[in-house]
Amino acid sequence: MKRTLLGLTVTALAALSVAVPAGPASASASTSASTSASATGDYGPDTCLQGYVWREARPSDRVCVTSSVRDQTAADNAARASRWTSGEYGAHTCVTGYVWREAFSGDDVCVVPQRRSQAAADNAQASARKVLARLWISRYTVPPTDNGDGTATSTSVDDIPRLQLNGDHYNFGQVRLYIRYNTGKQVWSGSVNATSHSGHAGGSFGKKTGAFDCAAAGKPANGYAQAYDVVSGRWSAKLPIRVGCAVL
């Protein structure tokens, strides 16, 4: 079928399902900072998922941890001078029973061994605990409808690819989705409940929009897709797309 671009969208957008997110692609994000991160504010790519806060082993430490780990980190920092002695590793050699925490390169705060292990484990989970608000697009077509009598019905537009919005690194809960023209005029909007899916960090989702994919060789994007994490107030990057075509 031939597709053509119209001034207004004429896609049918009825009762669309939530799907497991299709293969991910990276999305860029802006950077900002604050002295306390939580899931109730947008601190750029350093925003922690709900239930986590910045560790702050040093002022610039933005690894997301539980509040109890942050409290312990602050206590260890306050006690650091009492746990140093002159020895094999200089003036900051740890007294017996303690080791350097190594939460970051050069971190010589002395802690019990299990807290160094905790710091390493938290570092390994750093990306998975942040609201990176990743968004990517996949495409799908509509399968024939089984009539239940051995026959199936399809329409003239079923073979035209449509847009599915996928995301991960969101808070668990509501994510609002938008497709707009570059002018800001809205083409489609919807919401989805971000939940846990294997292979995807944080809350993730896949949402079929019903909007036709109007991409064509030599035709520039005329719109974008974007997602909004309701819990944190964080927006995803804008993904350029081409929309607004109808079938002739």
C-alpha positions in Angstrom: 0.0 0.0 0.0 1.1 3.6 -0.7 1.6 5.9 2.1 1.4 9.7 1.9 2.0 12.5 4.4 -1.1 14.5 5.6 -1.3 17.5 7.7 -3.3 15.6 10.3 -2.7 12.1 11.6 -5.3 9.6 10.4 -4.0 6.5 12.1 -6.4 4.4 14.1 -5.4 4.2 17.7 -7.6 1.8 19.5 -7.1 -0.5 22.5 -3.4 -1.0 22.2 -1.5 -3.6 24.2 1.6 -3.5 26.4 4.4 -5.7 25.2 7.8 -6.8 26.5 10.3 -4.2 25.3 12.1 -5.0 22.1 15.9 -4.9 21.7 17.2 -1.7 23.4 19.2 1.2 22.0 21.0 3.9 24.0 19.5 7.3 24.6 21.3 10.5 25.6 20.5 12.5 28.7 21.4 15.9 30.2 23.4 16.2 33.4 22.6 18.0 36.6 23.5 17.6 40.3 22.1 18.1 43.7 23.2 17.3 47.3 20.4 14.8 47.7 18.9 12.5 45.1 15.6 10.8 45.4 12.9 9.4 43.1 10.8 12.5 43.6 13.0 14.9 41.6 14.8 15.0 38.3 18.6 15.2 38.8 19.4 14.2 35.2 21.2 10.9 34.6 22.2 10.8 38.3 18.5 10.5 39.4 18.2 7.4 41.6 15.3 5.0 41.3 12.8 5.1 44.0 14.2 3.5 47.2 17.8 4.6 46.5 19.8 7.7 47.4 23.3 8.9 46.6 26.0 7.2 48.6 28.2 10.3 48.9 31.4 8.6 49.9 32.8 11.9 48.6 30.9 15.0 47.5 30.9 13.9 43.8 29.9 10.3 44.6 26.6 9.6 42.8 26.3 5.9 43.2 22.8 5.0 44.2 22.5 2.9 47.4 20.0 2.2 50.2 19.6 4.9 52.9 21.2 2.5 55.4 24.3 2.2 53.3 24.6 6.0 52.9 24.3 6.4 56.7 27.0 3.8 57.2 29.2 5.5 54.6 28.8 8.8 56.4 29.7 7.2 59.7 32.8 5.5 58.2 33.9 8.9 56.8 33.5 10.5 60.2 35.6 7.8 61.9 38.4 7.6 59.2 41.1 9.4 61.2 40.7 7.0 64.1 41.3 4.0 61.9 44.5 5.2 60.3 48.0 4.5 61.5 51.5 4.9 60.1 52.7 1.7 58.5 53.4 -0.2 55.3 51.1 2.0 53.2 52.0 5.3 54.7 50.1 7.5 57.1 46.8 6.1 56.0 47.6 2.4 56.7 44.5 0.8 58.2 44.6 -0.4 61.8 44.2 -4.2 62.2 40.8 -5.5 61.2 40.1 -2.7 58.7 40.8 -2.3 54.9 40.5 0.5 52.5 36.9 1.0 51.3 37.8 1.7 47.7 34.4 3.1 46.8 36.3 5.1 44.2 39.9 5.3 43.0 42.0 6.6 45.9 39.4 6.0 48.6 41.4 5.2 51.7 38.7 5.4 54.3 39.2 2.3 56.5 36.2 0.0 56.9 35.5 -3.6 57.9 36.0 -6.0 54.9 32.3 -6.6 54.3 31.8 -2.9 53.7 34.5 -2.8 51.0 32.6 -5.7 49.4 29.4 -3.8 49.7 31.0 -0.8 48.0 32.2 -2.9 45.1 28.7 -4.5 44.8 27.0 -1.1 44.8 29.5 0.2 42.1 28.6 -2.8 39.9 24.9 -1.9 40.2 25.4 1.9 39.7 23.8 2.1 36.2 20.9 -0.3 37.0 19.7 1.9 39.9 19.4 5.2 38.0 16.5 6.7 36.1 18.3 6.8 32.8 14.9 7.0 31.0 16.1 5.1 28.0 13.6 5.0 25.1 13.9 3.3 21.7 11.6 2.3 18.9 10.7 -1.0 17.3 8.1 -1.8 14.6 5.3 -4.3 14.2 2.6 -5.2 11.9 -1.0 -6.2 12.7 -1.6 -10.0 12.2 -4.8 -11.3 10.6 -7.8 -11.7 12.9 -8.8 -15.3 13.6 -12.5 -15.5 12.9 -12.8 -18.8 14.8 -14.2 -20.7 11.8 -11.0 -21.5 10.0 -10.8 -18.2 8.3 -8.9 -15.0 9.1 -9.5 -11.4 8.2 -6.9 -8.7 7.4 -7.1 -5.1 6.3 -5.3 -3.2 3.6 -3.1 -1.5 6.2 -2.1 -4.5 8.3 1.3 -4.9 6.5 2.3 -1.3 7.1 4.8 -1.1 10.0 3.6 0.7 13.1 5.6 2.2 16.0 6.2 0.5 19.3 7.8 2.6 22.1 10.1 0.7 24.4 12.0 1.8 27.5 14.0 0.7 30.5 15.7 2.4 33.5 12.4 3.9 34.7 10.8 3.8 38.1 8.3 1.1 38.6 4.9 2.6 37.9 3.4 4.9 35.4 5.3 6.3 32.4 3.6 8.7 30.0 4.3 8.4 26.3 4.0 11.0 23.6 4.4 11.3 19.8 4.4 14.8 18.6 5.2 16.7 15.4 8.3 19.0 15.6 5.9 21.9 15.9 4.7 20.5 19.2 1.3 19.3 17.9 0.4 16.0 19.5 0.0 13.0 17.3 -0.6 10.3 20.0 -0.3 9.9 23.8 -0.7 7.0 26.2 0.6 5.6 29.4 2.1 2.3 30.5 3.0 0.7 33.8 6.8 0.1 33.8 7.5 -3.3 35.4 10.3 -5.8 35.7 11.5 -7.7 32.6 14.4 -10.0 32.4 17.4 -8.3 30.7 16.2 -4.8 31.4 17.2 -2.6 34.4 14.6 -0.8 36.5 11.1 -0.5 35.2 10.7 -1.4 31.6 7.9 -1.5 29.0 6.9 -2.0 25.4 3.8 -0.1 24.1 2.2 -0.5 20.7 1.0 2.9 19.6 -0.9 2.1 16.4 0.9 5.0 14.7 2.2 4.3 11.2 5.9 4.4 10.6 6.2 6.9 7.8 9.9 6.7 7.4 11.1 6.7 3.8 14.3 7.2 1.9 15.0 10.9 1.5 12.2 11.9 3.9 13.5 13.6 7.1 11.9 13.1 10.5 9.0 15.4 11.1 8.3 14.5 14.7 9.6 12.8 17.8 8.7 10.3 20.5 9.3 11.0 24.2 8.6 9.4 27.6 8.0 10.9 31.0 8.7 9.1 34.3 5.9 10.2 36.6 7.6 9.3 39.9 10.8 11.3 39.3 9.5 13.9 36.8 12.3 12.9 34.4 11.9 13.0 30.6 13.6 10.8 28.1 15.6 12.1 25.2 13.5 13.0 22.1 13.6 10.3 19.4 13.2 11.6 15.9 10.5 9.8 13.8 8.4 10.4 10.7 4.6 10.2 11.2 1.3 11.4 9.8 0.9 9.3 6.7 -2.3 7.8 5.4 -3.1 4.9 3.0 -4.3 5.7 -0.5 
